[in-house]
């Protein structure tokens, strides 16, 4: 009994670890240039999954003077030095309303160096729903007829139930 609980707990732990490891986005991007204190070394985009029109915050390590960032999902935006964290910069970009769903990369230009992360974040798309509802105001004659029929059936059913209970008490 105890062994089966231990096996079940191990299996659940392994499943959770596997799910978390595959769900985590790649946050580090390197371009093959030796890392120095003044070269960008890490791109972190939060949230990693965002809807069209949302605000994306990008943080870059090794970019103490700021720079620019660009992506196919947003316009070129500025990076400013991050207060309180030495050597880091951050910027905010608004994802275009027409951005295509799926993974998008970010390219950073900082201190004359370029760093790219090809899958820094993902954009989720909306649903094309058409009209999305009724084209008339209020109840139609069909709606009134259906509602009236349901009310009549409830009244008849309730009356029959009440009459039956009343007959049982007399007997």
C-alpha positions, 0 to 999 in steps of 0.5 A: 500500500505504501509502495503504491502511494510512493510510486504514484507520488513519483509519477505525478512529480515527474509529470509536473516537472516534465510539463513545467520544463516544456512550458518554460520559454527560452529566456536567454539568447547569445549571439556568439560574441564573447560576453563582456560587461558592456555587451548584451547577454540576456533577453527576457520578455514578460509576459512570455505569452501575450494577446494582440494589443498588449504591453510587453516588458523587455529586460536586457542584461549587459546594456548599461547605457540603453539602446533599441529593440525591435520585433516583427510584432511591435515597432522599434522601441527604446531601452532605458537603463534599469534603475537599481540593477547595474548593467541592465536596461528595460523597455516597454513595447505595445504588440501590434493589433495585427501581429500574427499569432505564434512565436516572435523574436526580439533583436536588441541593439546596444553599445554597438552590438546586436543580440537576438532571441528568435522565440522570445515571446508568443502572440495569441490570436483572437476568434473571428466570431462574425455578428456575435449575437442577435440581430433584433431587440427584445423577444420575437413572437417565437420566443414568446410562444416557447416561453408561454408553453413552458409556463403553461406546462409548469402550471399544469404539472404543478396543479396535478402534483398538488391534486395528487398530494391532496388526494393522498392525505384524504385516503 
